[in-house]
């Protein structure tokens, strides 16, 4: 009689488990061992049995496999941090399922298991898109506490980004956040703390630093980064962002100064929509598609497009670890509530590099990047002869992790994360504060405070409406 193969099967699967992840709970290790051992024994010995023995054995195998295969369908978090079973898929909860949030429902590689919104109509539309089985919530804190959620996608107005990011990180979730990262500099600091203390992965949802055509430049950012690093333009550099250079500031995102109080529609929890923002009487122009026109929730065209436009500049200038020291503003005095427009915002770094946000675009010959040795214009045109041939000989930029699902699975920091995302968002928030106050500001990029300016520093971390707080 041949020797039973079960000990060998157990040894093999124990070794496989060890190689996969030594943090898998012992109970599930045992189930996996049982499953593998039974499979090995079945394969080798079934042919030697009588018909009645086979029937009895098949009943036993059926019951055992039903228990053991539970190993394959338990949620990912049960298997241990960082472990993905072969049949597993990352799960996602979306907070804010208006137009932006619903647009991310079909994102490849994830399965939406929960959604949250303070507007019942938004919630119903999103639930219908997803189909049966999705959990719906009114309070984001209930969603982030779900053990089956891997990634929390934040698609609310910006005045909620900071609080929800912090709650999600503290609940052990990885975070995909829409731009701008936070409405204030102080909120951004606290998001960094929560993400790093909880060892979470964070993605800010603007992508031009690593893929896609960068607006009017008719190219990705990659060759622009190569050009800057080559030194062909010289140093320091001035970057001008305007319609002339291929970037639209969307000045239709302006608020109204004469809003009338109107009844809150029954489907909307307006108090919850306001959340940490100061109470203002309801008007439909404050919420949903037009909220960007009000300082309490965003910052007009600057808040909407600023991080899209500025983050790649910060990247190719090599400024991911610092901030401008001087902010100059040319604009009409802003209303205390409604966002207006600007003629020009100029951000100057300690080394003399400048970012100019030109709202008027009066110079038809403006260069996108200008240095002492040359210029780069819209459409990647330049006054440097044979530029493309010269760049072909230059080294490529350092590689980045550009797939957030890989970032989550393998715990690798994403290309645009809580640190460099905070720095590019800070430029947007510096511009907003300069606009609100209507004057030049001096900023310390190390302490992240304005110099001898209590009024400006107050706007770094303004108080929230209770009961919300950082």
N, C-alpha and C positions, 0 to 999 in steps of 0.2 A: 504494500500500500504506500502510495507516494506521500511525502511530507506536505502538510498544509502550507500554502503560500501566505497566510495572513500576517505572520510576523514581518515578512519582507515588505508587504504592502503598507503596513503601519509605519515601518521605518522610512520608506520613501516619502509618504505624505507628510510625516513629521518634519523631514528635512525640507520639503517644499514649503511648508508653512513657516519654518524658521527663516527661509530665504525671503519670503514675501514680507512678513511683518511680525516681529516678536511681541507686538502689543495687542494682538487679537485675543479677545477673552477666551479663557480656557474652555468654557462650555462649547463655543463654536469650533474651537480646535478639535474637541472630542467628536463633534458631529461630523466634521470633515474627515477625520480618521476613520470613523465608522463607515462613512459612505465609500471611501476609497477601498477599504479592506473588503467590504461586501462585494464591491464591483470586481475586485481581483479574484476573490473566491468563486464568485458566480461564473466568471469566464473560464476558469480552469477546471472546476469540478462538476459543472452542470451536466456535461455529456456522460458521466458515469452513473447517473441516477436512473431509477425506475420511473415510470410515468407517474405513479402516485406520489413518489418522493419529490418529483419535479413540481407537481401541483402544490404540495404543501410548502415547498421551499419558495415557490414564486409568491405565495401569499405573504410569507415572512419578509421576502425581499421588498415587496410592494409597500408594506407598512414601514419597514426600516428606511427605505429610500424617501418616503414621504416626510419622515422626521429629519433625516440627514440633509435633504436638499434645502431645508430651511436656511442652511448656511449661505446658499446662493442668493436668497431673496431678502435677507434682512437688510435694513437701511445701512448706508455706508458708514454712518457715525458709530454704529454698533461694532463694526469690525476694527475700529481703531483709527486714530488720526493719521491721514496720509495714505490709507489703504483703499484701493479701488478693486472690487471684485470684477472678473472679466465681463459679466453681464450688466454692470452698474452704469448709471448715467447720472451726471450732476443734476441736482435739483435746484430750483430757483423760486424765490418769492418776490413778487414785484409790488412795491409800495408806490402808489400813484399810477392809476391806469387810465389817465386821459389819453390824448393822442400819442404822446411820446412813450408812455408806458405800454400801451397796446401795440405799438410798433415793434417792441422787443419781445413780444410773446413767442413768435416762431423762431427765435434765435437758435441756430444749429448747435447741437451738442448738449443742450439743456432741456429739462422738462419742468414746466411751471406747475407747481403743486399748491401755491397759495397766492392770493392777491389781496390788496388792501386799498381802500379809497374812502374819502369822506363824502363822496358824491355817489348816491345809490345808482344813478343812471350809468355812470362810468363803470361801476362795479358789475352791473348787470351785463353791459356790453362786453366787457372783458371775459366774464364767466361764460357767456355764450360762445365767444371765439375759442376758448380753451376746451369746453365740453365738460362732461360729467367728471366728478371726483375732485375738482379744484376747491380748496377751502377759501372762504371769503371772510374778510375782517374789516372792521371800522377803525380799530386801534392798531397802529403799527407795532406796538409792543407785544401784542398777542402773536403776530406773524413771526417776529424775530425770535420768539421763544420756541417755535416749533422745532423739534429735534430732526425732522425729515428735511429741513431746508439747509442746503449747502451755501447758496449764494443769495444775498439780499440785493436786489436791484432797486435803486432809489431814483424815482422819476417824478418826484414832487417839485413844487416851486422851491427855489434856493433857500428860502428862510427856514425850511425844514431839513435841509441836507445835513447840517452839522449834528443836530440832535439824533436823527435816525441813524447816521453813520456810527455815532458813539454807542447807541443802544445795540446796534447790530454787532459791533465788535465785542462789546461786553457779553453778548449772548453767544459768542464763539462762531459768528458767521463771517464769511468772506464777503467783500462789498464791491459792487459795481455802481458807481455814482455818476449821475449826469452832471454836466458842467453848468455853472461854475461850481467848484468844489464846495465852497461855503459862502455865505453872505457877508461874513465878517472875518477879519484876521484872527480874532480871538477864538472863534469857533474852529478855524483851521488848526490852530495849535492843539486844541483839545482832541480833535480827530486823530492827529498824529499820535498823541499819547495813547489813546484807546486802541488804535490799530496795532501799535508796536507792543504795548503791554500784553495784549491778547494774542500776539503772533498771528495776525490775520493778513490775508492778501487783499490789496485794495487796487481797484482800477478806476481812474477818472475817464469818463467817456468823451474824450476828444482824442483823435487818432493821427493827426497830421504829422506829428514828429516821427512816425514810423511807417505810415502807408497813405496812399491816396494822393491825387493831384491837389497841390496846395493852392487852391483858389486861382488867382490870376497869374501865378508863376508858371503854369502849364508843365509842371514837373512835380515829382515828390520832393520832400525836404532833403533827401539823401545827398543829391549833388550840391545843394546849397550848403549843407554842412561840410562837404568836402572842400568847396570853394573857400569858405571861411577859414577852415583849418589849414589850408594850403598857404595862407599868407599872401595870396596874389592881390587881394584888395588892400592890404596893409591893416593898420590898427591905430587908433580906435575906429569903430564903425558906427554909422548912423543908419537905422532902419526906419523907413517911413511907410506907414500903413494907411492907405487912402484908396479912393476909387481909382485914382490915376495909376496906382501900383497894383490894382486888382482886388481890392477889399472893400466891401460895402458895410457901412456902420449901421444900417437899418434904423435910421432915425424915425421911422414910423412907430417905434416902441417908445412913445412918450405918453405921460399921464395927463389926466384932465384935472383942472383945478376947481371945477364947479360941479362936482358929483352930488347928485341928490340922493338922499336916503331912500332905499326901496325895500320892499318886503323880501325876506330870504325865501327862495324857492324850497318847497318841502323836501326835495331830494338831497339838498345840501346841508351838511352840518357846518355852518359858517364859523362858529366859534372854534371848532376843531381845525378848520381850514386855516384860520388865523394863527392858531397855536401860539408860538412864542412872540408873534408880532403884536404891536400895540393895537388896541381895539379901535376900529374905524367903522362907521355905519356901512351896512352892505350896499354895494352897487355892483351890477354885473361887470362893469369895466375893471373892477379890482381883481377879479378872479379868472381862473381858467386861461383862455388864450391871450388876455391883455394885462395880466398881472405884472409883466416886466416894466410897465410904465410907472411903478411906484417904489420909492426907496425902501419901504418896509419889507419888500419881498424880493427885489432884484435891483437892477441898475440900468434899465433901458437897453439901447443897442450895445453899450459897453459891457453890461452884464451878460447879455445874450451871446455876443460874438467875441468878446475880449479874449477869453481863454482859448478859443479856437485859433485866433490870429496870433496871440502873444506866446503861447506855450512853445510852438516850434522856434520862435525867435530866441527865446530863453535857451532852448536846446542848442541851436547852431552857434549862438554866441558863447556857449560854455558857462552859462549863468545859473545852472540848476541849484547851486548852493549859496546863492546870494540874492540881493534885491537892490533896486535903485536907491540912491541916497538923496536925490533931489527930484521933486515932482512939481512941475509948473503947469498952470492951467490958463487957458484963454477961452472963456465962455460967458454967456449971460448968467446973471445970478439965478441959481436954481430955486424952484419952489420947495418949501419944506416937506411936501408930500409927493408931488408929481415930478418925475424925472423929465428933464429937458434934453437939449442937445449940447454939443461943444464945437468950438472952432478948432482947438488944438490942445492936446495933452502931451507934455514932453517929460520923459523919464530918463534921468542921467545916472549912470553907474560911477563908482569911484574911479574907474580907469578911463573915464571919458566916453565910453560907448553910450549911445542914445537910442531910445525907441520913441518915435514921434507918431502919435495917433492924430491924423489930419482929417478933421471932419468936413472941411470945405473943399479940399483938393483943387486949389486954385492954380497950382503949378503943373502945367501939362507935361513938363519934361522931368518930373521928379523921378529919381531913382529909388528902387526898393531898398537896395543897400548901397551906401556910399562910403568909401574909404580913401585914404591918401594916395592909393595906387590905382584905383579903378572903381567902376560902378557896375551894378547889376540892376537891370530894369525888368519891368513886367514881361512875362513870357520867356524868362531866363535869357534875355538878350544882354549883351555886355559890350563895353568898350575895350575889353581885353582881347587881343587878337588870339584866334585859335583856342578859345577857352575850353571847349569840350575835349579837344585832343590833349590839352595840358592836364585836365582833370582826370582823364583816363589813366594817367601815369601816377596819380596820387593814391595813397592808401584809403581804403574804405573806412567809414566810421565804425566804432565798436558795435558788436552785435547786441541786440536787445531781445527780451522775452516779449513777443507781440501777440501771443495767443493767451487770453486770460484763463481759459480752461486748463491749459498746460500750467499756468501759474498756480492755479488752485490744486491741481493733481500732484504736482511735484514740488510745491512750496518754493517757487522761484519768484522773486520780486518782479512785478510787471513793469513794462517800459515807462508808463505814466502812472505813478503811484502816489501815496500820500505825501511823500517828501517833495519831489519835484513838482507835483501838482499843486501843493501848497504854495510854492514859490511863484508859479505863474499866476495862480489865483490871487496872490498878494498884490501883484502889479495891478490887476483889475480893481481890487479893493482900495489900493492907494489912490487910483484915479477917481474912484467914486467919492472918497473922503475929500480929495482936493476940489472936486466939483461941488460937493455939498457946502463946503466952507468958502469956496470961491477965492482961494489964495494959494501961494506957494508953500510947499511943505518940505521939511528936512527929516530924513528917516535914517535910523541906524539899523542896517541889515542883520547885525549880530544880536542885539537886544530885541529887535523887531518892535521898536517903539519910536515915536516921533520925538525929535530933540526939542526940549523946552517948549512943549506945546500940549498943554493939558486938554484943550478943546478937541484937538485931533486924536489924542490918546483915548479920550472918552469913547470915540467912535470905533476904536479897535475892538472893544468888548462891551457894547451897550447892554443895559439890563434887558432881560426878557420878561414878557408878561407872565405872571403866575398862572398855574403852578410850575411852568416850565423853567428850567435853569440848566446850566452846564455843569 
